[in-house]
Amino acid sequence: EATVDQVEKAAEEAEGAQIDHFAEMFISDGLGGDVNEVRWIGLSKARDLFEKERAIFIDCRSDHIFASGSIPGARNVSMERVGNWGIVDALGRE
């Protein structure tokens, strides 16, 4: 019999595995992107890179939820658009 902590940990690991699977599907951009090259960084590092214009924030919530409030300067690209076109085309090639 599992404890509550063990069940919660198993649920978090399963959710993390699902997120990793989705990330692997969407990171492939037709340009040779590899999910293994993606590094997770903390908020302070992300903010620093964003302020130096070396990173962008992508908000994958639906348009109407994004419109209700977001990180200033974040770009809204719904997961549906990413799924349909890939991240590069969904963002627009620049």
C-alpha positions as CSV (number, residue, x, y, z in Angstrom):
1,E,0.0,0.0,0.0
2,A,1.4,3.4,-1.0
3,T,1.5,6.5,1.1
4,V,0.0,9.8,0.0
5,D,3.5,11.2,-0.6
6,Q,4.4,8.2,-2.8
7,V,1.2,8.6,-4.8
8,E,1.7,12.3,-5.3
9,K,5.3,11.7,-6.3
10,A,4.3,9.0,-8.8
11,A,1.6,11.4,-10.3
12,E,4.1,14.2,-10.6
13,E,6.6,11.9,-12.3
14,A,3.9,10.7,-14.7
15,E,2.9,14.3,-15.5
16,G,6.6,15.2,-16.0
17,A,7.0,12.3,-18.4
18,Q,4.0,13.5,-20.4
19,I,5.3,17.0,-20.6
20,D,8.6,15.7,-21.8
21,H,6.8,13.7,-24.4
22,F,4.9,16.7,-25.6
23,A,8.1,18.8,-25.6
24,E,9.9,16.2,-27.7
25,M,7.0,16.3,-30.2
26,F,7.0,20.1,-30.5
27,I,10.7,20.9,-30.3
28,S,11.2,19.3,-33.7
29,D,11.0,22.3,-35.9
30,G,12.2,20.9,-39.2
31,L,15.5,22.8,-38.7
32,G,17.3,20.0,-36.8
33,G,16.0,20.9,-33.3
34,D,16.7,18.2,-30.8
35,V,14.8,18.0,-27.4
36,N,18.1,16.8,-25.8
37,E,19.6,20.2,-26.6
38,V,17.0,22.0,-24.6
39,R,18.1,23.1,-21.2
40,W,15.7,24.1,-18.4
41,I,16.7,27.3,-16.6
42,G,15.4,29.1,-13.6
43,L,13.2,32.2,-13.7
44,S,16.1,34.6,-12.8
45,K,18.3,33.4,-15.6
46,A,15.3,33.5,-18.0
47,R,14.5,37.1,-17.0
48,D,18.1,38.1,-17.4
49,L,18.3,36.6,-21.0
50,F,14.9,38.2,-21.8
51,E,16.1,41.6,-20.7
52,K,19.2,41.2,-22.8
53,E,17.0,40.2,-25.8
54,R,18.6,36.8,-25.9
55,A,15.4,34.9,-25.2
56,I,11.7,35.2,-25.7
57,F,8.8,34.1,-23.4
58,I,6.2,32.0,-25.2
59,D,2.8,31.8,-23.6
60,C,1.0,28.7,-24.9
61,R,-2.3,29.4,-23.3
62,S,-5.4,30.1,-25.5
63,D,-5.8,33.6,-27.0
64,H,-8.6,34.6,-24.6
65,I,-6.7,33.5,-21.5
66,F,-3.6,35.3,-22.7
67,A,-5.6,38.4,-23.3
68,S,-6.6,38.4,-19.6
69,G,-3.0,38.9,-18.5
70,S,0.5,37.8,-19.3
71,I,4.2,38.5,-18.9
72,P,4.9,41.8,-20.6
73,G,6.5,41.1,-23.9
74,A,5.5,37.4,-24.0
75,R,4.4,36.0,-27.4
76,N,1.2,34.1,-27.5
77,V,1.3,30.9,-29.5
78,S,-1.4,28.4,-28.5
79,M,-0.5,24.7,-28.2
80,E,-3.0,24.1,-31.0
81,R,-1.0,26.3,-33.4
82,V,2.2,24.7,-32.3
83,G,0.7,21.2,-32.9
84,N,-0.6,22.2,-36.3
85,W,2.4,24.0,-37.7
86,G,5.4,23.4,-35.4
87,I,7.0,26.1,-33.1
88,V,9.0,27.9,-35.8
89,D,6.0,28.4,-38.2
90,A,3.6,29.1,-35.4
91,L,5.9,31.9,-34.2
92,G,6.6,33.1,-37.7
93,R,10.0,32.9,-39.2
94,E,12.0,36.1,-38.6
